[in-house]
């Protein structure tokens, strides 16, 4: 089992990312909308204005998506679907995807005690 974390900096890709998730069978996710920390520092703290990239490099708002995938094959399928949707996943200004191995998971019909 893997925990997928997607930090989406270009919110215009939100529908494409959600479609890719559901297309590969990942439907147990959670979405949080918020602000990009880099932009928050730039706008709200004048001390940091000269230390961060220009306005064109990142948006102020961001979306955080979390979900679980049963295998790394599902994560690979998600990445391939995003590439097919013309999302440049290698561009750090668009998103960052992290897949973290989950040792144990409870809920969704998974028995906590039977996992190793």
N, C-alpha and C positions, 0 to 999 in steps of 0.2 A: 504494500500500500504506500502511496506517495501523497504528500500534501503539496498541492500546486498553489503557488502564490504568483499572481500577475499584477505588477505595478504598471498600470496603463497611464502614460503621460499625455497621450493624444486621445482625448475622449471621443473624437469623431470615429475611432475604430471600435468603440464599445460594442455595437451591434455585431460587427464582424467577429470579434472575439467570442461573444456569447453564442453566436451561431456555430463557430468552430467547436466550442466546448460541447454543445448539445449534439452536434453531428458525430462526434466520436464517443458519445454515450456518457459524458460527464455532466450530470444534471443536479448534483447536490451542493452546488456552490453558494457563496455569499458575496454580495457586492456592497462595497462601501464607497461612497463618493466623498472626496475631501480635497485638500489643497496639497500641491506639490511642496514639500518642505523647502526645497531650494528657492522657490518663488516666495514662499511665506517669509523666509529670512530676508530676501531681497526687498520686498515691499514694506514689511513691518519693522525692520531694523535697519536704519540707514547706515549703521556701522558696516554691514555686510554688502552693501550695494556694489562696491568695487571688487568684491571677491568672488562674485558668481557670474556665470555667462550672461550674455545679453538676452533681452526680451524674446528674440526670435528663436532661441535655442530650446526653450521649454515653455509649456503652458502653465498657467497658475493653478488650474484645477486638474485633478487626477482621479483615477478610479482604481480601487484595490479589489481584486477578485481572488477568493480562496475557494478551493474545491479539493476533493480527493479523487485519486485514480487508482485502480486496482493494480496496475502494472506500468512499467516504463514504456511498454508498447503503446499504451493509451496516451502517455505524455508525448511520445514521438508522433503519434497520429495527430494530436492536437497541434503540434508544431508544424507538421506538413500541411494541415488544413489552413493554418494562418498564413503560411507561405503561398498556398494556392489562392488565398483571398487578397494577395498582393500587400500583405503586411510585412514590412521589412523588419523582421525580428532581430536582426543584427544591429539595427539602428537604436542606440541607447536613448535617443530622444523620443522614441515611440513607446517602447515598453521594456520591461525586464520580467522574465519568467524564471521562477525558481522552483525546482522539484526537490522536496525534502523527503527522504525515506521516513516512514512512520513505523515505529517498532510495534506499537499496539494501538488499536482503535476500538472505541466503544460506541455503540449506536448503529443505526441503519441495519439491524439484524446481524451484526457481527458479534460473536461471543468473545468477550475480553479474555476469559480464562483459557481458551483454546489457542491463543496466539503465542508465538514464540519470539 
